[in-house]
């Protein structure tokens, strides 16, 4: 599946290096307004403008204008990334892909601790539900949000090919296993 845009929020690629307390702190403080210390300014990577007040996303500061542009349709102000796309997509429950919390945490493109918090937030925002057995399901609001982030990244409604787990299968398909047959050939091993 070809990506049409990278104009979305991204989690840092080195989150796995930080301890859980740091990760939770970074995750919980995302989107909070911050004010630059006296004599300093923040720079926005989208608008390329300097500012005294910004919104922080894992150490990156965005102007309010840039933050609003990065939010996707039907996300209710929740900043969606490719990780959320995978979590919501896997929670649909496709044949051959379990929609259990454990499977989603391992196959969404983020650390399991990060995806654990993402699932909890998606439940709090009404985008997903979870049963007592740990099965995560998508809600109607979740489907709308999923289609919003899919349109931003791929310029089309959500398709199963957009899931990271399906893209890995296409890049590295499972090898065919040779079937041992009995015949005139001598077994050398």
Kinemage of the C-alpha trace (Angstrom):
@kinemage 1
@onewidth
@group {chain A} dominant
@subgroup {mainchain}
@vectorlist {calphas} color= white
{ca unk a 1} P 0.000 0.000 0.000
{ca unk a 2} L 1.486 3.340 -1.059
{ca unk a 3} L 1.418 6.198 1.436
{ca unk a 4} L 0.247 9.483 -0.047
{ca unk a 5} L 1.078 11.704 2.937
{ca unk a 6} L 3.293 11.746 6.013
{ca unk a 7} L 1.458 14.787 7.415
{ca unk a 8} L 0.386 13.110 10.654
{ca unk a 9} L 1.696 12.870 14.185
{ca unk a 10} L 4.519 10.342 14.661
{ca unk a 11} L 5.789 8.656 17.782
{ca unk a 12} L 9.579 8.868 18.149
{ca unk a 13} L 11.360 5.797 16.807
{ca unk a 14} L 13.489 5.439 19.952
{ca unk a 15} L 10.690 5.214 22.542
{ca unk a 16} L 11.840 1.696 23.408
{ca unk a 17} L 14.975 3.218 25.015
{ca unk a 18} L 13.043 5.003 27.755
{ca unk a 19} L 11.762 3.557 30.993
{ca unk a 20} L 8.051 3.200 31.615
{ca unk a 21} L 7.812 6.275 33.869
{ca unk a 22} L 9.331 8.508 31.162
{ca unk a 23} L 7.108 7.003 28.481
{ca unk a 24} L 3.974 7.559 30.571
{ca unk a 25} L 5.015 11.145 31.321
{ca unk a 26} L 5.650 11.910 27.629
{ca unk a 27} L 2.412 10.237 26.590
{ca unk a 28} L 0.252 11.960 29.185
{ca unk a 29} L 1.703 15.419 28.495
{ca unk a 30} L 1.185 15.326 24.729
{ca unk a 31} L -0.940 18.187 23.471
{ca unk a 32} L -0.514 20.270 26.604
{ca unk a 33} L 0.259 23.934 26.018
{ca unk a 34} L 3.777 24.938 27.018
{ca unk a 35} L 5.317 28.377 27.407
{ca unk a 36} L 8.932 29.061 26.434
{ca unk a 37} L 11.272 30.178 29.212
{ca unk a 38} L 12.090 33.875 29.290
{ca unk a 39} L 14.476 34.758 26.484
{ca unk a 40} L 13.811 31.560 24.516
{ca unk a 41} L 11.403 30.627 21.737
{ca unk a 42} L 9.985 27.428 20.308
{ca unk a 43} L 10.143 26.551 16.631
{ca unk a 44} L 7.317 24.816 14.778
{ca unk a 45} L 8.431 22.143 12.267
{ca unk a 46} L 5.278 22.639 10.175
{ca unk a 47} L 4.871 26.417 9.961
{ca unk a 48} L 8.600 27.162 10.470
{ca unk a 49} L 7.681 30.042 12.764
{ca unk a 50} L 9.034 30.969 16.153
{ca unk a 51} L 6.570 31.235 19.031
{ca unk a 52} L 6.375 31.746 22.767
{ca unk a 53} L 3.533 29.281 23.316
{ca unk a 54} L 3.160 25.889 21.686
{ca unk a 55} L 1.746 22.400 22.081
{ca unk a 56} L 4.199 19.630 22.816
{ca unk a 57} L 4.258 16.200 21.195
{ca unk a 58} L 7.020 13.961 22.594
{ca unk a 59} L 9.535 16.791 22.721
{ca unk a 60} L 8.454 18.431 19.442
{ca unk a 61} L 6.593 21.732 19.693
{ca unk a 62} L 3.798 22.725 17.320
{ca unk a 63} L 1.932 25.981 16.890
{ca unk a 64} L -1.805 25.783 17.492
{ca unk a 65} L -2.357 26.251 13.748
{ca unk a 66} L -0.057 23.312 12.905
{ca unk a 67} L -1.622 21.157 15.647
{ca unk a 68} L -5.079 21.757 14.201
{ca unk a 69} L -3.844 20.871 10.704
{ca unk a 70} L -2.346 17.592 11.935
{ca unk a 71} L -5.591 16.472 13.578
{ca unk a 72} L -7.621 14.238 11.278
{ca unk a 73} L -11.290 14.241 10.413
{ca unk a 74} L -13.672 12.599 12.921
{ca unk a 75} L -10.892 12.219 15.526
{ca unk a 76} L -12.675 14.471 18.071
{ca unk a 77} L -9.417 16.311 18.738
{ca unk a 78} L -7.520 13.081 19.477
{ca unk a 79} L -4.097 13.033 17.755
{ca unk a 80} L -4.015 9.903 15.605
{ca unk a 81} L -0.871 8.219 14.277
{ca unk a 82} L -0.164 5.067 12.297
{ca unk a 83} L -0.135 3.182 15.605
{ca unk a 84} L -3.765 4.185 16.236
{ca unk a 85} L -4.594 3.246 12.636
{ca unk a 86} L -3.233 -0.247 13.320
{ca unk a 87} L -4.942 -0.566 16.703
{ca unk a 88} L -8.328 0.477 15.306
{ca unk a 89} L -7.845 -1.595 12.159
{ca unk a 90} L -6.934 -4.736 14.098
{ca unk a 91} L -9.906 -4.214 16.423
{ca unk a 92} L -12.247 -4.768 13.469
{ca unk a 93} L -11.507 -8.497 13.735
{ca unk a 94} L -10.517 -9.805 10.319
{ca unk a 95} L -10.343 -13.571 9.694
{ca unk a 96} L -6.896 -14.854 10.635
{ca unk a 97} L -6.099 -11.749 12.700
{ca unk a 98} L -7.250 -11.981 16.321
{ca unk a 99} L -8.486 -8.773 17.897
{ca unk a 100} L -7.223 -9.540 21.389
{ca unk a 101} L -5.362 -6.886 23.356
{ca unk a 102} L -2.237 -9.074 23.436
{ca unk a 103} L -2.129 -9.499 19.635
{ca unk a 104} L -2.842 -5.804 19.030
{ca unk a 105} L -0.096 -4.741 21.465
{ca unk a 106} L 2.451 -6.855 19.582
{ca unk a 107} L 1.389 -5.924 16.033
{ca unk a 108} L 0.575 -2.210 15.967
{ca unk a 109} L 3.997 -0.730 15.309
{ca unk a 110} L 4.698 0.633 18.792
{ca unk a 111} L 6.088 -0.714 22.033
{ca unk a 112} L 3.627 -2.850 23.965
{ca unk a 113} L 3.558 -0.270 26.800
{ca unk a 114} L 2.709 2.524 24.350
{ca unk a 115} L -0.008 0.481 22.643
{ca unk a 116} L -1.430 -0.448 26.066
{ca unk a 117} L -1.934 3.284 26.790
{ca unk a 118} L -3.253 3.935 23.268
{ca unk a 119} L -5.927 1.233 23.642
{ca unk a 120} L -6.982 2.676 27.000
{ca unk a 121} L -7.253 6.172 25.499
{ca unk a 122} L -9.165 4.933 22.459
{ca unk a 123} L -11.623 3.292 24.855
{ca unk a 124} L -11.902 6.530 26.873
{ca unk a 125} L -12.623 8.529 23.695
{ca unk a 126} L -15.288 6.018 22.620
{ca unk a 127} L -13.370 4.707 19.604
{ca unk a 128} L -13.017 1.140 20.930
{ca unk a 129} L -14.495 -1.250 23.459
{ca unk a 130} L -12.865 -4.123 25.327
{ca unk a 131} L -14.509 -7.214 26.757
{ca unk a 132} L -13.537 -8.901 30.022
{ca unk a 133} L -11.764 -11.542 27.919
{ca unk a 134} L -9.466 -8.897 26.413
{ca unk a 135} L -11.127 -8.717 22.992
{ca unk a 136} L -10.937 -5.193 21.565
{ca unk a 137} L -13.684 -4.088 19.173
{ca unk a 138} L -14.109 -0.899 17.198
{ca unk a 139} L -17.108 1.411 17.647
{ca unk a 140} L -18.854 3.491 14.982
{ca unk a 141} L -16.931 6.591 16.117
{ca unk a 142} L -13.770 4.477 15.902
{ca unk a 143} L -14.575 3.489 12.314
{ca unk a 144} L -15.068 7.157 11.416
{ca unk a 145} L -11.746 8.084 13.044
{ca unk a 146} L -10.027 5.123 11.346
{ca unk a 147} L -11.275 6.236 7.946
{ca unk a 148} L -10.125 9.792 8.703
{ca unk a 149} L -6.524 8.754 9.433
{ca unk a 150} L -6.545 6.288 6.520
{ca unk a 151} L -7.653 9.048 4.148
{ca unk a 152} L -4.919 11.345 5.455
{ca unk a 153} L -2.141 8.780 4.979
{ca unk a 154} L -3.370 6.701 2.015
{ca unk a 155} L -5.961 9.016 0.427
{ca unk a 156} L -8.686 6.340 0.639
{ca unk a 157} L -10.967 4.656 3.128
{ca unk a 158} L -9.459 2.005 5.374
{ca unk a 159} L -8.487 -1.303 3.770
{ca unk a 160} L -6.917 -4.325 5.526
{ca unk a 161} L -3.797 -3.913 3.332
{ca unk a 162} L -3.003 -0.752 5.334
{ca unk a 163} L -2.324 -2.781 8.483
{ca unk a 164} L 1.319 -3.218 9.408
{ca unk a 165} L 0.843 -6.941 9.991
{ca unk a 166} L -0.502 -7.369 6.440
{ca unk a 167} L 2.272 -5.232 4.931
{ca unk a 168} L 4.883 -7.439 6.631
{ca unk a 169} L 3.225 -10.527 5.162
{ca unk a 170} L 3.383 -9.020 1.668
{ca unk a 171} L 7.051 -8.028 2.020
{ca unk a 172} L 8.180 -11.295 3.606
{ca unk a 173} L 5.630 -13.980 2.799
{ca unk a 174} L 5.809 -17.220 4.730
{ca unk a 175} L 7.930 -19.765 2.865
{ca unk a 176} L 6.284 -22.828 1.488
{ca unk a 177} L 7.128 -25.907 3.496
{ca unk a 178} L 8.421 -28.817 1.472
{ca unk a 179} L 6.343 -31.931 1.780
{ca unk a 180} L 8.324 -35.124 2.264
{ca unk a 181} L 7.241 -37.826 -0.091
{ca unk a 182} L 8.191 -41.429 -0.104
{ca unk a 183} L 9.710 -42.621 -3.315
{ca unk a 184} L 12.776 -44.082 -4.961
{ca unk a 185} L 15.092 -41.323 -3.667
{ca unk a 186} L 17.362 -42.372 -0.793
{ca unk a 187} L 17.241 -40.284 2.410
{ca unk a 188} L 20.793 -39.049 3.007
{ca unk a 189} L 20.078 -37.441 6.363
